[in-house]
């Protein structure tokens, strides 16, 4: 005979296993584009948003699908998200980056000690997080996951290029030849604006691959612990594009998780540099962006 508490525990274990199977099945769904299809119409068939379909398949535009193309269908809003714990992860940061409360994750996973997460542990995140989170494209996440992140990164610093167009190759050449920087591109990441790189495209620089100090700040000491992200554009004249801000939010969230960086240490060039600078420009929405990281 099962006592009531034993019954409820078995029921919770069953539901947890069911959720894992459901997640696996949901993640396997695909759809082959037919003549006359639109991304919005496909998304509606599966009960997901067109935006989620676009992000899940790393599509540069919702209008750019072709007949015969195989699209991966993201899990629906009621299916829990399967998250694998990485080195440096903290439950509060995992929860914040998914837009849920830590208590929800604790309850769903029946965590006895939320402070004792271990690398490789599988956590289920409530499905409604999918409506709020900002996700990196899958190929970008896979590439970043291969980097062994060194200890000591404590800050993330946002810059603009100050130019209308740009890309990693040209910036690297400028830093090597004009700025005489031996290691080339001073930033760890560059995010395009559609002029020289795709709008919202995230490019990883050689310094992040090699886990080298940055070259984006005037202080060598600050460069040792600050990750530099540059958005292409002159934000003294225009705002960054919506796609750039979306990519920036996703990248910053990922780096926070990997390096254990709190929101309070996400900042801009002008706020941290030891020499006066206007970077990233008066039209960069600093307060709005930082507030979005806290929500």
Order of alpha helices (4+ residues) and beta strands (2+ residues): alpha-beta-alpha-alpha-beta-beta-alpha-alpha-beta-alpha-beta-alpha-beta-beta-alpha-alpha-beta-alpha-beta-alpha-alpha
